[in-house]
Amino acid sequence: MILYDVNHAAAVDEATSLFQPDSLLPIEYFENFRGKVQTEPEKRLMLAVLEDALDCFQKHFSSRGGRGLRIFRETEEWIFREDSGRLFSFDNICEVVGFDPQYMRRQLVKWRERKISELAAPKTKKSKAPARPAPALFPCRRVIPAR
């Protein structure tokens, strides 16, 4: 009977210890989050750089000269340069924020090809709605008094 009580007491102690909070010093607790808190602003900055690049690529895609064309070319060069040696390269930013850089490039190429075909397609004239409302079933003639 004593053996049973010892095993039972050990099992009860083990079960209750599962629900006890772990003892952790404040320095240990904050040390765990220190790296995560510092990386969040950098990730947000990298995401903002990526968003701006994609916006510039799409916004200035059809620019024919000047500042818009320069912005498009610089952005295109940055996106399609396969370089992971720089902190803010397209490859590194994509990987940090969780995107596959090759997939992003493929999608941008598809988007660009679709836009080129849309621009090259002949534009069909859309029939404009008549300036006047459609005639009524029983039209009335407006009589203009003679002067």
SEZA-771630 format. One record per residue: residue in three letters; z negated, y negated, x negated of N, C-alpha, C in turn. Coordinates in nm, 4 decimals. Each point is the difference from the previous one (the first is absolute). Example, Ala and Ser with C-alpha at 12.3 -4.5 7.8 and 13.67 -1.06 7.14 Angstrom:
2
PT   rest        n.z        n.y        n.x       ca.z       ca.y       ca.x        c.z        c.y        c.x
PT    ALA    -0.7800     0.5690    -1.3190     0.0000    -0.1190     0.0890     0.0000    -0.1200    -0.0900
PT    SER     0.0720    -0.1050     0.0350    -0.0060    -0.1190    -0.0820    -0.0730    -0.1090     0.0770
This chain:
147
PT   rest        n.z        n.y        n.x       ca.z       ca.y       ca.x        c.z        c.y        c.x
PT    MET     0.0000     0.1182    -0.0808     0.0000    -0.1182     0.0808     0.0000    -0.1255    -0.0858
PT    ILE    -0.0656     0.0034    -0.1094    -0.0061    -0.1156    -0.0881     0.1386    -0.0267    -0.0591
PT    LEU     0.0732     0.1037    -0.0339     0.1341    -0.0156    -0.0535     0.0913    -0.0704     0.1014
PT    TYR    -0.0130     0.0361     0.1229     0.0790    -0.0613     0.1061    -0.0332    -0.1482     0.0118
PT    ASP    -0.1264    -0.0358    -0.0037    -0.0411    -0.1387     0.0121     0.0517    -0.0839    -0.1164
PT    VAL     0.0035     0.0554    -0.1210     0.0492    -0.0739    -0.1162     0.1504    -0.0244     0.0143
PT    ASN     0.0763     0.1035     0.0386     0.1450    -0.0157     0.0183     0.0303    -0.0954     0.1146
PT    HIS    -0.0772     0.0113     0.1059     0.0198    -0.0867     0.1155    -0.0302    -0.1453    -0.0358
PT    ALA    -0.1079    -0.0213    -0.0749    -0.0372    -0.1358    -0.0411     0.1062    -0.0595    -0.0916
PT    ALA     0.0558     0.0807    -0.0890     0.1054    -0.0488    -0.0904     0.1249    -0.0362     0.0788
PT    ALA     0.0336     0.0792     0.1004     0.1185    -0.0268     0.0826    -0.0197    -0.1275     0.0813
PT    VAL    -0.1215    -0.0187     0.0514    -0.0291    -0.1212     0.0772     0.0071    -0.1226    -0.0906
PT    ASP    -0.0547     0.0087    -0.1200     0.0057    -0.1112    -0.0956     0.1453    -0.0324    -0.0363
PT    GLU     0.0804     0.1016    -0.0181     0.1392    -0.0202    -0.0369     0.0771    -0.0654     0.1157
PT    ALA    -0.0260     0.0444     0.1209     0.0683    -0.0550     0.1168    -0.0404    -0.1452     0.0243
PT    THR    -0.1264    -0.0304    -0.0150    -0.0429    -0.1377     0.0235     0.0455    -0.0928    -0.1116
PT    SER     0.0217     0.0531    -0.1189     0.0454    -0.0858    -0.1093     0.1436    -0.0472     0.0232
PT    LEU     0.0761     0.0708     0.0811     0.1366    -0.0428     0.0313     0.0010    -0.1322     0.0756
PT    PHE    -0.1043    -0.0258     0.0757    -0.0047    -0.1201     0.0829    -0.0801    -0.1129    -0.0625
PT    GLN    -0.0444     0.0185    -0.1215    -0.0743    -0.1036    -0.0710     0.0979    -0.0876    -0.0768
PT    PRO    -0.0214    -0.1298    -0.0026     0.0896    -0.0873    -0.0760    -0.0145     0.0251    -0.1504
PT    ASP     0.1099    -0.0117    -0.0704    -0.0047     0.0152    -0.1451    -0.0653    -0.1231    -0.0602
PT    SER    -0.0762     0.0209    -0.1046    -0.0603    -0.1133    -0.0696     0.1033    -0.0560    -0.0954
PT    LEU     0.0277    -0.1272     0.0153     0.1028    -0.0629    -0.0809    -0.0465    -0.1401    -0.0350
PT    LEU     0.0044    -0.0314    -0.1261    -0.0361    -0.1333    -0.0424     0.1098    -0.0978     0.0416
PT    PRO    -0.0337    -0.1246     0.0280     0.1029    -0.0983     0.0386     0.1117    -0.0126    -0.1035
PT    ILE    -0.0352     0.0075    -0.1280     0.1026    -0.0121    -0.1038     0.0997     0.1155     0.0094
PT    GLU    -0.0495     0.1205     0.0323     0.0889     0.1149     0.0154     0.0893    -0.0161     0.1225
PT    TYR    -0.0554    -0.0530     0.1065     0.0762    -0.0199     0.1231     0.1131    -0.0998    -0.0208
PT    PHE    -0.0307    -0.1140    -0.0581     0.1014    -0.1034    -0.0178     0.0991     0.0342    -0.1102
PT    GLU    -0.0398     0.0815    -0.0952     0.0907     0.0429    -0.1056     0.1162     0.0802     0.0595
PT    ASN    -0.0301     0.0754     0.1053     0.1022     0.0802     0.0670     0.1078    -0.0871     0.0637
PT    PHE    -0.0355    -0.1166     0.0520     0.0953    -0.0857     0.0695     0.0594    -0.1102    -0.0870
PT    ARG    -0.0547    -0.0194    -0.1184     0.0437    -0.1110    -0.0844     0.1508     0.0064    -0.0270
PT    GLY     0.0525     0.1133    -0.0356     0.1425     0.0130    -0.0287     0.0853    -0.0226     0.1232
PT    LYS    -0.0446     0.0486     0.1152     0.0781    -0.0125     0.1226     0.0077    -0.1449     0.0465
PT    VAL    -0.1103    -0.0723    -0.0083    -0.0034    -0.1383     0.0459     0.0900    -0.0863    -0.0875
PT    GLN     0.0023     0.0264    -0.1298     0.0815    -0.0814    -0.0891     0.1487     0.0282     0.0165
PT    THR     0.0368     0.1201     0.0410     0.1422     0.0305     0.0108     0.0604    -0.0484     0.1312
PT    GLU    -0.0771    -0.0226     0.1018     0.0563    -0.0409     0.1277     0.0761    -0.1331    -0.0082
PT    PRO    -0.0527    -0.1046    -0.0625     0.0778    -0.1241    -0.0096     0.1305     0.0195    -0.0774
PT    GLU    -0.0021     0.0826    -0.1042     0.1217     0.0260    -0.0766     0.1028     0.0731     0.0849
PT    LYS    -0.0451     0.0936     0.0811     0.0928     0.0717     0.0884     0.0606    -0.0946     0.1024
PT    ARG    -0.0813    -0.0888     0.0540     0.0512    -0.0966     0.0982     0.1029    -0.0926    -0.0644
PT    LEU    -0.0282    -0.0419    -0.1237     0.0942    -0.0845    -0.0723     0.1310     0.0750    -0.0245
PT    MET    -0.0099     0.1254    -0.0415     0.1209     0.0790    -0.0251     0.0803     0.0217     0.1282
PT    LEU    -0.0694     0.0228     0.1085     0.0693     0.0174     0.1281     0.0695    -0.1302     0.0409
PT    ALA    -0.0641    -0.1130    -0.0247     0.0613    -0.1291     0.0314     0.1245    -0.0239    -0.0859
PT    VAL    -0.0041     0.0391    -0.1270     0.1166    -0.0139    -0.0879     0.1142     0.0869     0.0514
PT    LEU    -0.0319     0.1223     0.0401     0.1019     0.0912     0.0525     0.0598    -0.0531     0.1298
PT    GLU    -0.0835    -0.0481     0.0894     0.0488    -0.0567     0.1271     0.0915    -0.1195    -0.0249
PT    ASP    -0.0385    -0.0862    -0.0927     0.0812    -0.1173    -0.0304     0.1346     0.0418    -0.0582
PT    ALA     0.0003     0.1000    -0.0857     0.1255     0.0465    -0.0594     0.0930     0.0565     0.1064
PT    LEU    -0.0539     0.0799     0.0905     0.0831     0.0571     0.1056     0.0522    -0.1097     0.0929
PT    ASP    -0.0835    -0.0987     0.0271     0.0418    -0.1121     0.0835     0.1116    -0.0792    -0.0677
PT    CYS    -0.0146    -0.0279    -0.1287     0.1034    -0.0734    -0.0739     0.1296     0.0805    -0.0060
PT    PHE    -0.0096     0.1307    -0.0205     0.1189     0.0857    -0.0057     0.0773    -0.0071     0.1309
PT    GLN    -0.0704     0.0094     0.1110     0.0664     0.0009     0.1299     0.0425    -0.1402     0.0439
PT    LYS    -0.0819    -0.0977    -0.0264     0.0294    -0.1361     0.0453     0.1196    -0.0595    -0.0744
PT    HIS     0.0089     0.0249    -0.1299     0.1036    -0.0618    -0.0824     0.1158     0.0948    -0.0304
PT    PHE     0.0079     0.1103     0.0713     0.1036     0.0992    -0.0234     0.1396    -0.0586     0.0145
PT    SER     0.0216    -0.0802     0.0996     0.1347    -0.0523     0.0262     0.0218    -0.1392    -0.0591
PT    SER    -0.0884    -0.0431    -0.0878     0.0178    -0.1311    -0.0634     0.1246     0.0030    -0.0878
PT    ARG     0.0726    -0.1107     0.0014     0.1263    -0.0046    -0.0745    -0.0095    -0.0850    -0.1264
PT    GLY    -0.1085    -0.0640    -0.0196    -0.0124    -0.0811    -0.1206    -0.1311    -0.0738    -0.0018
PT    GLY    -0.0216    -0.0708    -0.1074    -0.1179    -0.0836    -0.0126    -0.1292     0.0773    -0.0149
PT    ARG    -0.1028    -0.0613     0.0490    -0.1354     0.0542    -0.0142    -0.0153     0.1355     0.0693
PT    GLY     0.0561     0.0151     0.1203    -0.0124     0.1252     0.0741     0.0597     0.1179    -0.0750
PT    LEU     0.1184    -0.0191    -0.0583     0.0646     0.1072    -0.0757    -0.0812     0.0348    -0.1241
PT    ARG    -0.0542    -0.1025    -0.0661    -0.0819     0.0245    -0.1192    -0.1248     0.0803     0.0357
PT    ILE    -0.0644    -0.0373     0.1095    -0.1202     0.0727     0.0442     0.0359     0.1447     0.0335
PT    PHE     0.1117     0.0200     0.0687     0.0411     0.1362     0.0346     0.0261     0.0825    -0.1252
PT    ARG     0.0729    -0.0553    -0.0946     0.0321     0.0761    -0.1219    -0.1241     0.0342    -0.0806
PT    GLU    -0.0922    -0.0947    -0.0131    -0.1237     0.0274    -0.0733    -0.0813     0.1086     0.0697
PT    THR    -0.0080    -0.0081     0.1310    -0.0756     0.0990     0.0764     0.0660     0.1364    -0.0092
PT    GLU     0.1310     0.0044     0.0132     0.0732     0.1265    -0.0094    -0.0194     0.0637    -0.1371
PT    GLU     0.0075    -0.0814    -0.1041    -0.0196     0.0509    -0.1362    -0.1410     0.0572    -0.0161
PT    TRP    -0.0995    -0.0693     0.0526    -0.1387     0.0458    -0.0114    -0.0199     0.1319     0.0751
PT    ILE     0.0569     0.0099     0.1197    -0.0188     0.1210     0.0815     0.0685     0.1202    -0.0631
PT    PHE     0.1223    -0.0173    -0.0497     0.0778     0.1134    -0.0466    -0.0177     0.0304    -0.1483
PT    ARG    -0.0818    -0.0768    -0.0707    -0.0311     0.0314    -0.1393    -0.1092     0.1061    -0.0014
PT    GLU     0.0301     0.1116    -0.0604    -0.0993     0.1075    -0.0080    -0.0834    -0.0217    -0.1248
PT    ASP    -0.1114    -0.0681     0.0193    -0.0854    -0.0379    -0.1113    -0.1443     0.0108     0.0457
PT    SER    -0.0742     0.0830    -0.0664    -0.1415     0.0105     0.0360    -0.0890    -0.0525    -0.1120
PT    GLY     0.0594    -0.0685    -0.0953    -0.0763    -0.0518    -0.1127    -0.0759    -0.1275     0.0311
PT    ARG     0.0346    -0.0640     0.1072    -0.0670    -0.1265     0.0350    -0.0903     0.0212     0.1203
PT    LEU    -0.1072    -0.0707     0.0037    -0.0980     0.0146     0.1070     0.0600    -0.0300     0.1364
PT    PHE     0.0789    -0.1067     0.0088     0.0567    -0.0400     0.1284     0.1471     0.0390     0.0132
PT    SER     0.0371     0.1124    -0.0573     0.1358     0.0504     0.0216     0.0067     0.0607     0.1393
PT    PHE     0.1216     0.0108     0.0531     0.0201     0.0568     0.1336    -0.0578     0.1410     0.0066
PT    ASP     0.0257     0.0803    -0.1023    -0.0503     0.1383    -0.0020    -0.1521     0.0039     0.0075
PT    ASN    -0.0661    -0.0788    -0.0835    -0.1464     0.0011    -0.0016    -0.0591    -0.0506     0.1309
PT    ILE     0.0556    -0.1061     0.0528    -0.0534    -0.0545     0.1256     0.0141     0.1026     0.1111
PT    CYS     0.1175     0.0621     0.0106     0.0197     0.1013     0.1044    -0.1006     0.1135    -0.0129
PT    GLU    -0.0205     0.0472    -0.1205    -0.0928     0.1107    -0.0189    -0.1440    -0.0386     0.0308
PT    VAL    -0.0390    -0.1220    -0.0367    -0.1372    -0.0444     0.0259    -0.0265    -0.0125     0.1499
PT    VAL     0.0966    -0.0548     0.0749    -0.0221    -0.0188     0.1433     0.0385     0.1231     0.0821
PT    GLY     0.0509     0.1040    -0.0652     0.0224     0.1266     0.0684     0.1406     0.0245     0.0508
PT    PHE     0.1004    -0.0668    -0.0577     0.1389     0.0227     0.0395     0.0747     0.0695    -0.1126
PT    ASP     0.1005     0.0771     0.0370     0.0871     0.0641    -0.0986     0.1092    -0.1005    -0.0363
PT    PRO     0.0066    -0.0456    -0.1259     0.0976    -0.1031    -0.0360     0.1453     0.0457     0.0188
PT    GLN     0.0290     0.1270    -0.0275     0.1374     0.0492     0.0180     0.0395     0.0006     0.1471
PT    TYR    -0.0917     0.0358     0.0860     0.0274    -0.0024     0.1435     0.0273    -0.1431     0.0464
PT    MET    -0.0819    -0.0925    -0.0467     0.0182    -0.1407     0.0371     0.1379    -0.0490    -0.0450
PT    ARG     0.0403     0.0354    -0.1218     0.1310    -0.0416    -0.0494     0.1125     0.0588     0.0849
PT    ARG    -0.0115     0.1277     0.0335     0.1031     0.0641     0.0833     0.0111    -0.0697     0.1354
PT    GLN    -0.1134    -0.0340     0.0592     0.0021    -0.0662     0.1299     0.0609    -0.1399    -0.0102
PT    LEU    -0.0272    -0.0701    -0.1081     0.0588    -0.1324    -0.0186     0.1509     0.0096    -0.0209
PT    VAL     0.0464     0.1025    -0.0706     0.1439     0.0202    -0.0179     0.0649     0.0276     0.1352
PT    LYS    -0.0631     0.0841     0.0822     0.0532     0.0282     0.1341     0.0048    -0.1279     0.0835
PT    TRP    -0.1051    -0.0791    -0.0066    -0.0044    -0.1250     0.0755     0.1126    -0.0926    -0.0460
PT    ARG     0.0172    -0.0106    -0.1323     0.1032    -0.0874    -0.0559     0.1394     0.0466     0.0432
PT    GLU     0.0257     0.1303    -0.0048     0.1307     0.0522     0.0419     0.0258    -0.0261     0.1478
PT    ARG    -0.1019     0.0149     0.0821     0.0144    -0.0270     0.1435     0.0316    -0.1473     0.0242
PT    LYS    -0.0678    -0.0877    -0.0719     0.0245    -0.1434     0.0156     0.1394    -0.0377    -0.0496
PT    ILE     0.0458     0.0599    -0.1084     0.1343    -0.0277    -0.0505     0.1041     0.0420     0.1025
PT    SER    -0.0193     0.1178     0.0598     0.0968     0.0450     0.1004    -0.0043    -0.0891     0.1245
PT    GLU    -0.1175    -0.0493     0.0356    -0.0089    -0.0921     0.1143     0.0719    -0.1312    -0.0296
PT    LEU    -0.0139    -0.0488    -0.1223     0.0655    -0.1260    -0.0362     0.1511     0.0174    -0.0129
PT    ALA     0.0447     0.1187    -0.0429     0.1425     0.0249    -0.0190     0.0717     0.0319     0.1301
PT    ALA    -0.0718     0.0477     0.0994     0.0627     0.0362     0.1273     0.0528    -0.1250     0.0677
PT    PRO     0.1207     0.0112     0.0594     0.0534    -0.1182     0.0705    -0.0885    -0.0339     0.1183
PT    LYS    -0.0216    -0.1248     0.0143    -0.0855    -0.0447     0.1097     0.0839    -0.0064     0.1263
PT    THR    -0.0491     0.0610     0.1026     0.0690    -0.0069     0.1282    -0.0560    -0.1178     0.0763
PT    LYS     0.0898    -0.0676     0.0678    -0.0456    -0.1153     0.0781    -0.0700     0.0515     0.1244
PT    LYS    -0.1143    -0.0475     0.0157    -0.0756     0.0357     0.1195     0.0411    -0.0959     0.1104
PT    SER     0.0158     0.0552     0.1151     0.0357    -0.0879     0.1111    -0.1231    -0.0800     0.0386
PT    LYS     0.0186    -0.1273    -0.0041    -0.1117    -0.0870     0.0343    -0.0123    -0.0076     0.1509
PT    ALA    -0.1160    -0.0208     0.0445    -0.0220    -0.0172     0.1437     0.0675    -0.1298     0.0421
PT    PRO     0.0576    -0.0024     0.1165     0.0674    -0.1227     0.0434    -0.0984    -0.1156     0.0068
PT    ALA     0.0534    -0.1183    -0.0316    -0.0849    -0.1188     0.0006    -0.0463    -0.0329     0.1405
PT    ARG     0.0860     0.0285     0.0966    -0.0344    -0.0265     0.1393    -0.0545     0.1269     0.0629
PT    PRO    -0.0822    -0.0175     0.0990    -0.0463     0.1200     0.0695     0.1161     0.0636     0.0760
PT    ALA    -0.0124     0.1275     0.0269     0.1041     0.0707     0.0740     0.0177    -0.0636     0.1369
PT    PRO     0.1241    -0.0008     0.0500     0.0228    -0.0628     0.1310    -0.0740     0.0750     0.1097
PT    ALA    -0.0420    -0.0763     0.0971    -0.0709     0.0586     0.1135     0.0998     0.0702     0.0906
PT    LEU    -0.0493     0.0795     0.0889     0.0883     0.0698     0.0928     0.0754    -0.0975     0.0894
PT    PHE    -0.0627    -0.1051     0.0383     0.0623    -0.1024     0.0845    -0.0044    -0.1315    -0.0771
PT    PRO     0.0973    -0.0211    -0.0869    -0.0067    -0.1202    -0.0824     0.0177    -0.1262     0.0828
PT    CYS    -0.0697    -0.0999    -0.0412     0.0118    -0.1303     0.0651     0.0758    -0.0900    -0.0955
PT    ARG     0.0845    -0.0802     0.0546     0.0739    -0.0924    -0.0814    -0.0740    -0.1325    -0.0008
PT    ARG    -0.0187    -0.0485    -0.1192    -0.0672    -0.1286    -0.0115     0.1026    -0.1083     0.0181
PT    VAL    -0.0259    -0.0864     0.0872     0.0935    -0.1093     0.0265    -0.0519    -0.1222    -0.0731
PT    ILE     0.0840    -0.0508    -0.0878    -0.0368    -0.1204    -0.0747     0.0602    -0.1190     0.0753
PT    PRO    -0.0848    -0.0938     0.0395     0.0543    -0.1156     0.0725     0.0936    -0.0807    -0.0884
PT    ALA     0.1067    -0.0482     0.0580     0.0971    -0.0815    -0.0731    -0.0573    -0.1382    -0.0200
PT    ARG     0.0354    -0.0616    -0.1038    -0.0495    -0.1348    -0.0294     0.0999    -0.1012     0.0346
